[in-house]
Amino acid sequence: MDKYYVIYDSGVVIWCWQEEAFEKMTMGWTLYGIANSEKEADILCEEACY
C-alpha cells in the first residue's frame, strides 16, 4: 500500500509520495505526518495549515 507523506515549508503544505518527500526533506521541508489514503492526506494537510 502506498503512503502519502504530508510535508510543509514556509506556510506551504503538500502531500506527496515517499521519494519526493525525502528529496524535499533534505532541502529543509518538515514531515507533518504519513497517511494511508489520499483522503487522510487531505485531512492532515488541512490540520497542518493551523
Contacts in CASP RR format, 6 or more apart in sequence:
PFRMAT RR
TARGET T0000
AUTHOR 0000-0000-0000
METHOD contacts of the structure
MODEL  1
MDKYYVIYDSGVVIWCWQEEAFEKMTMGWTLYGIANSEKEADILCEEACY
1 36 0 8 1.000
2 17 0 8 1.000
3 17 0 8 1.000
3 18 0 8 1.000
3 34 0 8 1.000
3 35 0 8 1.000
3 36 0 8 1.000
4 15 0 8 1.000
4 16 0 8 1.000
4 17 0 8 1.000
4 34 0 8 1.000
4 35 0 8 1.000
4 36 0 8 1.000
4 37 0 8 1.000
4 38 0 8 1.000
4 40 0 8 1.000
4 41 0 8 1.000
5 15 0 8 1.000
5 16 0 8 1.000
5 17 0 8 1.000
5 18 0 8 1.000
5 20 0 8 1.000
5 21 0 8 1.000
5 31 0 8 1.000
5 33 0 8 1.000
5 34 0 8 1.000
6 13 0 8 1.000
6 14 0 8 1.000
6 15 0 8 1.000
6 31 0 8 1.000
6 32 0 8 1.000
6 33 0 8 1.000
6 34 0 8 1.000
6 35 0 8 1.000
6 41 0 8 1.000
6 44 0 8 1.000
6 45 0 8 1.000
6 48 0 8 1.000
7 13 0 8 1.000
7 14 0 8 1.000
7 15 0 8 1.000
7 16 0 8 1.000
7 21 0 8 1.000
7 24 0 8 1.000
7 25 0 8 1.000
7 29 0 8 1.000
7 30 0 8 1.000
7 31 0 8 1.000
7 32 0 8 1.000
8 14 0 8 1.000
8 29 0 8 1.000
8 30 0 8 1.000
8 32 0 8 1.000
8 48 0 8 1.000
9 24 0 8 1.000
9 28 0 8 1.000
9 29 0 8 1.000
9 30 0 8 1.000
11 49 0 8 1.000
13 32 0 8 1.000
13 45 0 8 1.000
13 48 0 8 1.000
13 49 0 8 1.000
14 45 0 8 1.000
15 35 0 8 1.000
15 38 0 8 1.000
15 41 0 8 1.000
15 42 0 8 1.000
15 44 0 8 1.000
15 45 0 8 1.000
16 24 0 8 1.000
21 29 0 8 1.000
21 31 0 8 1.000
25 31 0 8 1.000
32 44 0 8 1.000
32 47 0 8 1.000
32 48 0 8 1.000
33 44 0 8 1.000
35 41 0 8 1.000
35 43 0 8 1.000
35 44 0 8 1.000
END
